[in-house]
Amino acid sequence: MSECVFCAIAQGEAEASTVYEDEAVVAFMDLQPVTPGHLLVVPKAHAVGLEDLEETLGAHVWVVAHRLARALRRSPLRCCGINFFLADGEAAMQEVFHVHLHVFPRFLGDDFRIDADWRVRERAELDESAAAVRAGLAALAPRQT
């Protein structure tokens, strides 16, 4: 995975402003921060997307991100709220194909926006989508449900 910048960071072969590291994950400052304090929590083991990420490692990524979010709130950085953002796949705006969870402070008037169609949907449409997700769950191996 020498072509993967996040693997290089995890192996100490590329520069990063590291905030946290343990045997499984590394967290560092994003080079293109949404707001000051924008962090990335990255598993050291290469996983392109969520499909490739072991669930226990994914849970650990979340635990570390949660702790870092709490640290951001206690830091002197401007932080009135927190966003977690994970892009899984090109259609979801993933740019570095190594799973990573963004953790960034929010405050009134910051520039971060997600433009979407936020209108309320009809119950029949929601029920149909719920059935599709249940079918996907049924297709997973038992350890993944």
C-alpha positions as CSV (number, residue, x, y, z in Angstrom):
1,M,0.0,0.0,0.0
2,S,2.9,2.4,-0.6
3,E,0.7,4.4,-2.9
4,C,-1.8,5.1,-0.1
5,V,-1.0,8.4,1.8
6,F,-2.9,7.2,4.9
7,C,-0.9,4.0,5.0
8,A,2.3,6.1,4.7
9,I,1.1,8.3,7.6
10,A,0.2,5.3,9.7
11,Q,3.6,3.7,9.1
12,G,5.4,7.0,9.9
13,E,6.6,7.4,6.3
14,A,4.7,10.6,5.6
15,E,4.3,13.8,7.6
16,A,1.2,14.4,9.6
17,S,0.2,16.6,12.6
18,T,-0.8,13.6,14.8
19,V,-3.2,14.1,17.6
20,Y,-3.7,10.5,18.8
21,E,-2.2,7.1,18.0
22,D,-2.6,3.6,19.3
23,E,-1.9,0.1,17.9
24,A,-5.0,0.2,15.6
25,V,-5.7,3.8,14.6
26,V,-4.0,7.2,14.0
27,A,-5.7,10.6,14.2
28,F,-4.3,13.7,12.6
29,M,-5.2,17.1,11.3
30,D,-6.8,17.3,7.8
31,L,-4.7,19.2,5.3
32,Q,-7.8,20.9,3.9
33,P,-9.8,21.6,7.1
34,V,-13.4,22.5,7.0
35,T,-12.8,24.4,10.3
36,P,-9.8,24.7,12.5
37,G,-9.4,21.5,14.4
38,H,-10.7,19.2,11.6
39,L,-9.3,15.7,12.3
40,L,-9.2,12.4,10.5
41,V,-9.4,9.2,12.4
42,V,-7.8,6.5,10.2
43,P,-7.4,2.7,10.9
44,K,-3.8,1.7,10.4
45,A,-4.8,-1.5,8.5
46,H,-5.6,-0.6,4.9
47,A,-9.3,-0.8,4.1
48,V,-10.6,0.9,0.9
49,G,-14.2,1.3,2.2
50,L,-16.6,0.1,4.8
51,E,-17.0,-3.2,3.0
52,D,-13.3,-3.9,3.7
53,L,-13.3,-2.7,7.3
54,E,-13.5,-5.2,10.1
55,E,-16.5,-4.3,12.4
56,T,-14.5,-4.3,15.6
57,L,-11.9,-2.0,14.0
58,G,-14.7,0.3,12.8
59,A,-16.1,0.4,16.3
60,H,-12.7,1.4,17.6
61,V,-12.5,4.2,15.0
62,W,-15.8,5.4,16.3
63,V,-14.7,5.2,20.0
64,V,-11.5,7.2,19.2
65,A,-13.5,9.8,17.2
66,H,-16.0,10.2,20.1
67,R,-13.2,10.8,22.5
68,L,-11.6,13.4,20.1
69,A,-14.9,15.1,19.6
70,R,-15.1,15.5,23.4
71,A,-11.5,16.8,23.4
72,L,-12.4,19.4,20.7
73,R,-15.2,20.7,22.9
74,R,-12.8,21.2,25.7
75,S,-10.0,22.7,23.6
76,P,-9.5,26.4,23.1
77,L,-10.6,26.0,19.4
78,R,-14.0,27.5,18.4
79,C,-16.4,24.6,18.8
80,C,-20.1,24.9,19.4
81,G,-20.9,21.5,17.8
82,I,-19.3,18.5,16.1
83,N,-19.8,16.7,12.8
84,F,-18.7,13.2,12.0
85,F,-18.4,12.5,8.2
86,L,-17.4,9.3,6.5
87,A,-17.5,9.1,2.7
88,D,-17.7,5.5,1.5
89,G,-17.1,5.3,-2.3
90,E,-16.6,7.8,-5.1
91,A,-20.3,8.6,-5.3
92,A,-20.2,9.6,-1.6
93,M,-17.3,12.0,-2.3
94,Q,-14.6,9.7,-1.0
95,E,-11.3,11.1,-2.3
96,V,-8.7,9.0,-0.4
97,F,-9.5,5.3,-0.8
98,H,-8.6,4.3,2.7
99,V,-11.4,4.4,5.3
100,H,-11.3,7.6,7.4
101,L,-13.7,9.4,9.7
102,H,-13.7,13.2,9.7
103,V,-14.3,14.8,13.0
104,F,-14.7,18.6,12.8
105,P,-15.8,21.4,15.1
106,R,-18.8,23.5,14.0
107,F,-19.9,27.0,14.9
108,L,-22.6,29.3,13.7
109,G,-21.6,31.0,10.5
110,D,-19.0,28.4,9.4
111,D,-18.9,27.5,5.7
112,F,-19.6,23.8,5.8
113,R,-22.8,22.8,3.9
114,I,-24.4,19.7,2.5
115,D,-26.8,20.5,-0.3
116,A,-29.5,17.9,-0.5
117,D,-33.3,17.5,-1.0
118,W,-34.4,17.5,2.6
119,R,-38.1,17.3,1.9
120,V,-40.3,14.9,3.9
121,R,-41.0,11.6,2.1
122,E,-44.2,9.6,1.9
123,R,-44.5,6.7,4.3
124,A,-44.8,4.2,1.4
125,E,-41.5,5.3,0.0
126,L,-39.9,5.0,3.4
127,D,-41.4,1.6,4.0
128,E,-40.1,0.4,0.6
129,S,-36.6,1.7,1.5
130,A,-36.8,0.0,4.9
131,A,-37.6,-3.3,3.2
132,A,-34.7,-3.0,0.9
133,V,-32.3,-2.4,3.8
134,R,-33.8,-5.3,5.7
135,A,-33.1,-7.5,2.6
136,G,-29.5,-6.2,2.7
137,L,-29.2,-7.1,6.3
138,A,-30.5,-10.6,5.6
139,A,-27.8,-11.1,3.0
140,L,-25.0,-10.3,5.5
141,A,-23.1,-13.1,7.2
142,P,-24.4,-13.6,10.8
143,R,-21.4,-11.9,12.5
144,Q,-22.1,-8.7,10.6
145,T,-25.7,-8.2,11.7
